Structures are given as structure tokens and as C-alpha cells.
């Protein structure tokens, strides 16, 4: 019974800390864009884009007239 006098206040303190962290996360907009992380996995933007290939006229320098 004596241990409950110690454990209940500790549990209440932990709950208060968890609620404070959750409120901070909501106010700092941590939950605004939940889908972006999933898209980052699917579509890797770190790949280097290859330059567009030039046509034969552009390679030889001929102008179309």
C-alpha cells in the first residue's frame, strides 16, 4: 500500500509530461503534413536528372529555315 503513495504521483507526472509534449507538437505543426514522409520513400528526389538529348540539328548547329 505504501508503494501506491509513490507510484500514483509518479504516474500523474508522466501523464502531464506526455500531454505537454503532445500539445507542444500540435502547436509547432508537427502533424500538419503526414503524407510527405510516405511520398519521400516512394519518390526519391536525390536522383540526378539527365539532360535532355539534343536532336541531330542541334548537335550540328544547323538552323531550320
C-alpha positions as CSV (number, residue, x, y, z in Angstrom):
1,X,0.0,0.0,0.0
2,X,2.8,2.3,0.8
3,X,4.2,1.9,-2.7
4,X,1.0,3.3,-4.2
5,X,1.6,6.6,-2.5
6,X,4.8,6.9,-4.5
7,X,3.7,5.3,-7.8
8,X,0.5,7.3,-8.3
9,X,2.1,10.7,-8.2
10,X,4.9,9.5,-10.5
11,X,2.3,8.2,-13.0
12,X,0.5,11.5,-12.8
13,X,3.7,13.4,-13.5
14,X,4.5,11.2,-16.5
15,X,1.0,11.8,-17.9
16,X,1.3,15.5,-17.5
17,X,4.7,15.5,-19.3
18,X,3.3,13.4,-22.1
19,X,0.3,15.7,-22.5
20,X,2.6,18.8,-22.5
21,X,4.8,17.2,-25.2
22,X,1.7,16.4,-27.3
23,X,0.4,19.9,-27.0
24,X,3.8,21.3,-28.0
25,X,3.9,19.0,-31.1
26,X,0.4,20.2,-32.2
27,X,1.2,23.9,-31.7
28,X,4.5,23.6,-33.6
29,X,2.7,22.0,-36.5
30,X,4.4,18.6,-36.3
31,X,1.3,16.9,-37.5
32,X,0.4,19.1,-40.5
33,X,2.0,17.1,-43.3
34,X,1.7,13.4,-42.5
35,X,1.7,12.2,-46.2
36,X,5.0,13.8,-47.2
37,X,7.1,11.2,-45.4
38,X,5.4,8.4,-47.3
39,X,5.9,10.1,-50.6
40,X,9.6,10.7,-49.8
41,X,10.1,6.9,-49.6
42,X,8.3,6.2,-52.9
43,X,9.7,9.1,-55.0
44,X,13.4,9.6,-54.5
45,X,14.3,13.1,-55.4
46,X,18.1,12.6,-54.9
47,X,18.5,11.0,-58.4
48,X,20.4,13.2,-60.8
49,X,18.3,14.3,-63.7
50,X,19.9,13.6,-67.1
51,X,20.0,16.4,-69.5
52,X,17.7,16.2,-72.5
53,X,19.3,14.7,-75.6
54,X,19.9,17.1,-78.4
55,X,18.5,16.5,-81.8
56,X,20.7,16.0,-84.9
57,X,20.1,19.6,-86.0
58,X,21.1,21.0,-82.6
59,X,24.3,18.9,-82.5
60,X,25.5,20.0,-85.9
61,X,24.4,23.6,-85.4
62,X,22.0,23.8,-88.4
63,X,19.1,26.2,-88.2
64,X,15.8,25.3,-89.6
65,X,14.7,27.9,-92.2
